[in-house]
Amino acid sequence: MQIKAATNDFHASNKIGEGGFGPVYKGTLADGTMIAVKQLSARSKQGNREFVTEIGLISALQHPHLVKLYGCCIEGNQLMLIYEYLENNSLARALFGPQESQESQLTLDWPTRMKICIGIARGLAYLHEESRLKIVHRDIKATNVLLDKNLNPKISDFGLAKLDEEDNTHISTRVAGTYGYMAPEYALHGRLTEKADVYSFGIVALEIVSGRRNTRSRPKLEPFILLEWAHVLKENRNLLELVDTRIGSDCNTDEVMAMINIALLCTNPTALARPLMSSVVSMLEGKAEVQEYLTDTSISSNRQMSAETMRKLYRKLDEDDTDISQTKSMLADGPWTNSSTFAADLYRVNLTSG
């Protein structure tokens, strides 16, 4: 079989990650094309219906900022998806990767970070507004943004995507996502619209600017929450303190301020007040003015609401026995391995809604 040959019969040295339903391997086709193979476990609860659904879902989506699905293979009970291979791992690794590992450390200057942010926004705008399917991703985070050899971003993991059908009540009985990135109305009440992705994008944008994870636990202290810190800095008129020191002084201050304010706009606690992703693209590209909703009188209340919402989510993690509580150890994002081009939870498939 061609896939077996490409992966050297799924040799352990070619394993680049472990997905929610099985391992992910890298491989090389006869023509030299690098691929990533998601090998679904035969013991997985996922059946052929879900497998075929994911194939149809992803293959219908063709965009420069989405991970490309090449094809699939079904051999007996063995199900496999074949994706393009992306050389530079995830955005999470680029931003938060081990500093001591110089060979794997990427340098993201300001123009590159701006390019990545705009690319993610374009990909989401396509999913929400331009594609025939109108898809809500549900799990936008730094580990689900992969980088190609030119550091162009591509959104991955449509296994958690939900079709935005006309008769959809937008109430999800099974919340699927990652705490820290999840919109409050979705995390707490299961209310799902494309504005949940907008919120998650805002969190990722803050991570891109700051180089910091969105949450961090602190012994005997309240957890550090990046969004709360951003609101404090805005209230103190000191937003530039948010900028990653690794960027240095060689950055466009106007672009930095615009990106931060757009991120805050996207993370408005009120879903209806968040912009469409097409509007976000226009604002990031400088084709439209950045909308401003945080007035001097509302900054404090919005900050308090956002912080209290996040603390509710932490308490919910401690009390919740559902599947999503398994993400407790990954509040910022999933893990990765030094040799992995994909996050460990890449391509997780979970299309059930109850």
C-alpha positions in Angstrom: 0.0 0.0 0.0 1.3 3.5 -0.9 0.7 5.0 2.5 2.5 2.1 4.3 5.5 2.7 2.0 5.3 6.4 2.6 5.5 6.0 6.3 7.9 3.1 6.3 5.0 0.8 7.5 4.1 3.4 10.2 7.6 3.2 11.8 7.9 4.8 15.2 10.5 7.2 14.0 7.9 8.8 11.7 5.3 9.3 14.5 4.8 13.0 15.0 1.9 13.2 17.4 -1.0 11.4 19.1 -4.5 12.5 18.2 -7.6 12.0 20.1 -8.4 8.9 18.1 -5.0 7.6 17.1 -1.4 8.5 16.1 -0.2 10.9 13.4 2.7 10.0 11.1 4.7 11.9 8.6 5.5 10.2 5.3 7.0 10.8 1.9 5.2 9.8 -1.3 7.0 8.4 -4.4 7.0 11.9 -6.0 8.7 13.4 -2.9 5.5 15.0 -1.5 5.6 15.1 2.3 2.3 14.1 4.0 0.8 13.7 7.4 -1.3 10.6 8.0 -3.9 10.4 10.8 -4.3 6.8 11.6 -7.6 6.3 13.4 -7.6 3.7 16.1 -9.7 0.6 15.4 -10.9 0.8 19.0 -12.2 4.3 18.5 -15.9 4.9 19.1 -15.8 6.9 15.9 -17.4 4.9 13.1 -17.4 5.2 9.3 -20.2 7.7 9.3 -18.2 10.2 11.3 -15.1 9.4 9.2 -16.9 10.1 6.0 -18.5 13.2 7.4 -15.1 14.6 8.3 -13.8 13.8 4.9 -16.7 15.6 3.2 -16.4 18.5 5.6 -12.7 19.2 5.1 -12.3 18.3 1.4 -15.0 20.9 0.5 -12.9 23.6 2.1 -10.1 25.0 0.0 -8.4 28.1 1.2 -4.7 29.2 1.6 -5.1 29.4 5.3 -6.7 26.0 6.0 -4.8 22.8 6.3 -5.4 20.8 3.1 -6.8 17.3 3.0 -5.3 15.2 0.2 -7.5 12.2 0.6 -8.5 9.2 2.7 -7.9 5.5 2.9 -10.1 2.7 4.4 -8.6 -0.7 4.7 -10.8 -3.1 6.7 -11.3 -1.4 10.1 -8.3 0.9 9.5 -9.3 4.4 8.7 -6.8 7.1 7.7 -6.8 10.7 6.6 -4.0 12.1 4.5 -3.1 15.8 5.0 -0.4 18.2 3.8 2.7 18.2 6.0 3.6 21.6 7.5 7.2 22.1 8.3 7.2 24.7 11.1 5.0 23.0 13.7 2.3 25.0 15.5 2.0 28.7 16.3 2.0 27.6 20.0 5.5 26.1 19.6 6.7 29.2 17.8 5.4 31.5 20.6 5.9 29.4 23.7 8.4 26.7 22.7 11.4 25.8 24.8 13.9 28.6 24.7 16.8 26.3 25.4 16.2 24.4 22.1 17.7 26.9 19.7 17.4 24.6 16.7 13.7 24.5 17.0 13.1 28.1 18.1 11.6 30.3 15.4 12.1 34.0 15.3 8.8 35.8 14.8 9.4 39.5 14.1 6.5 41.9 14.0 5.7 41.7 10.2 5.6 37.9 10.5 3.2 38.1 13.5 1.0 40.6 11.7 1.0 38.2 8.6 0.0 35.3 10.8 -2.8 37.2 12.5 -4.2 38.4 9.2 -4.0 34.9 7.8 -5.9 33.3 10.7 -8.5 36.0 10.3 -8.9 35.3 6.6 -9.2 31.6 7.2 -12.0 32.1 9.7 -13.7 34.7 7.5 -13.8 32.0 4.8 -15.2 29.4 7.2 -17.9 31.7 8.6 -18.9 33.8 5.6 -17.5 32.6 2.3 -17.6 28.8 2.3 -20.8 27.0 1.2 -20.9 25.0 4.5 -20.7 28.0 6.9 -18.6 26.3 9.6 -18.0 27.2 13.2 -14.6 25.8 14.1 -15.2 25.7 17.9 -11.6 25.1 18.9 -9.5 28.0 17.6 -6.2 28.1 19.6 -2.5 28.5 19.1 -1.9 24.7 18.8 -4.5 24.5 16.0 -2.7 27.1 13.9 0.1 25.4 11.9 2.9 27.2 10.1 4.3 26.3 6.7 7.9 26.7 5.5 7.3 30.4 4.9 5.5 30.9 8.2 2.1 31.2 6.6 -0.6 30.2 9.0 -3.1 27.4 8.3 -6.0 26.5 10.6 -6.2 22.8 11.5 -8.5 20.5 13.3 -12.0 20.6 11.8 -13.0 17.5 13.8 -14.7 19.8 16.3 -16.3 21.9 13.6 -20.1 22.3 13.6 -22.2 23.1 10.6 -24.1 26.3 10.9 -27.4 25.1 9.5 -30.4 27.3 9.2 -32.5 25.2 11.6 -29.7 25.0 14.2 -30.7 26.4 17.6 -27.0 27.2 18.3 -27.4 25.4 21.6 -24.7 22.6 21.9 -25.4 19.9 24.4 -21.8 18.8 24.4 -19.3 21.7 24.7 -16.1 21.0 22.8 -13.1 23.3 23.0 -10.2 24.4 25.2 -10.7 26.5 28.3 -8.9 29.8 28.1 -9.9 30.3 24.5 -13.6 29.5 24.8 -16.2 32.3 24.7 -18.1 32.7 28.0 -21.5 32.1 26.5 -20.3 28.8 24.9 -18.3 27.6 27.8 -20.9 28.3 30.5 -24.2 27.8 28.6 -23.4 25.9 25.4 -24.6 28.8 23.1 -22.7 28.4 19.9 -22.4 30.8 17.0 -19.6 32.0 14.8 -19.0 34.7 17.5 -17.4 32.0 19.7 -14.7 31.7 17.1 -14.3 35.5 17.0 -13.7 35.4 20.8 -11.1 32.6 20.5 -9.4 34.6 17.7 -9.1 37.6 20.0 -7.3 35.5 22.6 -4.9 34.1 20.0 -4.2 37.7 18.8 -3.3 38.7 22.3 -0.9 35.7 22.5 0.7 36.7 19.2 1.3 40.3 20.4 2.5 39.3 23.9 4.2 36.0 23.4 2.4 34.8 26.5 0.0 32.0 27.1 -3.5 33.1 27.8 -3.6 31.6 31.2 -1.1 30.5 33.8 -1.6 29.0 37.2 0.2 30.6 40.1 0.7 28.9 43.5 -1.5 30.5 46.3 -2.5 33.2 43.8 -5.4 33.8 41.4 -4.4 32.5 37.9 -2.8 34.9 35.5 -5.3 35.8 32.8 -3.8 37.5 29.7 -7.1 39.2 28.8 -7.5 40.6 32.2 -4.0 42.0 32.1 -4.7 43.6 28.7 -7.8 45.4 30.2 -5.7 46.6 33.1 -3.1 48.0 30.8 -5.7 49.7 28.6 -7.3 51.3 31.7 -3.8 52.6 32.6 -3.2 53.7 29.0 -0.1 51.5 28.8 -1.1 48.9 26.2 2.4 48.8 24.7 3.6 47.0 27.8 1.8 44.0 26.5 4.2 43.6 23.5 6.6 40.7 23.5 10.1 41.9 24.4 11.5 39.6 21.8 10.0 41.8 19.1 12.2 44.7 20.1 11.6 48.3 19.1 11.5 47.5 15.4 7.7 47.3 15.1 4.9 49.5 13.8 3.3 51.0 16.9 0.1 51.9 15.1 -0.3 48.2 13.9 0.5 46.9 17.4 -2.1 49.2 19.0 -4.7 48.3 16.3 -4.1 44.6 16.8 -4.5 44.8 20.6 -7.7 46.9 20.3 -9.1 44.5 17.7 -8.4 41.6 20.1 -10.2 43.4 22.9 -13.1 44.1 20.5 -13.2 40.4 19.6 -13.3 39.3 23.2 -16.2 41.5 24.2 -18.2 39.5 26.9 -21.3 40.2 24.8 -21.3 38.0 21.7 -23.4 40.3 19.6 -20.9 43.2 20.1 -18.1 41.2 18.5 -17.3 42.0 14.9 -17.6 39.6 11.9 -14.3 38.1 10.9 -14.5 39.8 7.5 -14.6 43.1 9.4 -11.6 42.0 11.5 -9.7 41.3 8.3 -10.5 44.8 7.0 -9.4 46.4 10.3 -6.2 44.5 10.5 -5.3 45.4 6.9 -6.0 49.0 7.6 -8.9 49.2 5.2 -11.4 50.0 7.9 -11.1 52.0 11.2 -10.8 49.9 14.3 -14.1 49.9 16.1 -13.9 51.1 19.6 -16.4 49.9 22.2 -14.5 50.3 25.4 -15.2 53.7 26.8 -13.6 55.1 29.9 -16.7 54.2 32.0 -17.0 50.7 30.7 -13.4 49.5 30.8 -13.4 48.5 34.4 -16.8 46.7 34.3 -15.9 44.8 31.2 -12.5 43.8 32.7 -14.2 42.6 35.9 -16.8 40.7 33.8 -14.1 39.0 31.7 -12.0 38.1 34.8 -15.0 36.8 36.7 -16.0 34.7 33.7 -12.6 33.1 33.5 -12.6 32.3 37.2 -16.0 30.7 36.8 -14.5 28.5 34.2 -11.7 27.4 36.5 -14.3 26.6 39.2 -16.3 24.7 36.6 -13.2 22.6 35.7 -12.8 21.5 39.3 -16.5 20.5 39.5 -17.1 19.2 36.0 -16.9 15.4 35.4 -17.6 15.6 31.7 -15.1 14.9 28.9 -14.1 18.5 28.6 -12.7 18.4 32.1 -9.8 16.4 30.7 -8.5 19.7 29.3 -7.7 20.9 32.8 -4.0 20.3 32.4 -4.0 22.1 29.0 -5.7 25.4 29.9 -3.5 27.4 27.6 -3.3 24.8 24.8 -2.3 21.2 24.1 1.2 19.8 24.4 3.6 19.1 21.6 6.7 17.1 21.1 10.1 18.3 19.9 9.9 16.2 16.8 6.2 17.0 16.1 4.9 19.2 13.3 1.4 18.9 14.8 0.1 19.4 18.3 -0.7 16.2 20.2 -4.4 16.8 19.9 -4.3 17.6 16.2 -7.1 16.4 14.0 -9.2 15.3 17.0 -12.6 14.1 15.7 -15.7 14.6 17.7 -18.7 15.3 15.6 -21.4 14.1 18.0 -23.5 16.7 19.7 -24.9 14.7 22.5 
